[in-house]
Amino acid sequence: MKSIITLPETSGALAFDGEPSNAELDAIQLEMPLILAEVDLLDAEIMTIDRPATELDERRIRRARNRVMAARRDLTNRAGLAHAPMPGTVA
């Protein structure tokens, strides 16, 4: 069987070692509060899958949704600050 494509072993395209880069790990760390808030919301919703939601369940889901929205807001604000020009500089 003939090989259709041959690449040298030093090809950078094949250098992926399966581990996340430092930049990817930093991005995950930055998003971790949002990830945890979404997991809490999912847990609260899963509890009510096979039974009617009680008043306590509805309150738990509502609070979890509020935490998700707050985490999204904080993440968006941090991302906006990273791209905003410094005061006193011309954009």
N, C-alpha and C positions, 0 to 999 in steps of 0.2 A: 504494500500500500504506500503510495507516494504522499508526502506531506505537501499540503497546499501552500503553506506559508512557512518561511524559516526566519527566525529572529536570532540575532546574536544573544548569547547568554548575558551580556552586559546591558541588555535593553532596560531602560528605566520604566517601561510599561509593565514589566514583570517584577518590579522591585517591591510590590505591596506585601508586607509581612503579616497582615491580618490584624494588626493592632492600631487603635486610633492614634492620631497625631496629637501633639500637645495642644494645638489650636482646637481640635475637636473636643478634647477633654475639657478645655476651658469653656467652650460653648455649652457643653453639657452641664458643667458646674454652674454656669450663669443661669441656665434654664431649670435647675433642680427644684427651686421653690414651686414653679408652675407644674412641673412633673408630679411632685408630691401632692399638690392640691388636686390635680386631675385624678390621681389614684384614689384619694379620699372620696371624691365625688363618685367615682366608679364603684367603690365599696358601698357607699350609701345607697346607690341605685340598685346594686346587685341584691342587697338585703330585701328589697321590695319586689323582686321579680315574681316570686311564687305566692305572694299574699298581698292583700290590700294594704296600702300605706296608712299607717296610723298618723296621728298628729305629730308624734315624736319623730317618726320617719320623715315626714314632710319638712319639719324644722331642720332635721339633720341634713337633708338634701339641699334645702335653701341656703343654709350656712356654708355647705361645701361649695355650692355654686358661687356664693359671694367671695369665698377664698380664692376660687379659680379666677374670677374676674379681677380681684385685687392683684393677684400674682401676674396676670396678663398685663394689667395697667403698669405695674412696677417694671416689668421686663421691657415693655414698650418705651417707657420713660427713660430707662437706662440706655436703650438702643438709640433713642433720640438724642440723648446727651452726648453719646459717643460720636455722633455725626454733626453736632452743632458746632459752629465756629466759635472760637474763643472770644470773649468780650474784648472790644477794643481793636479787633482785627477786621480786615476787609474780606468778605466771603468771595 
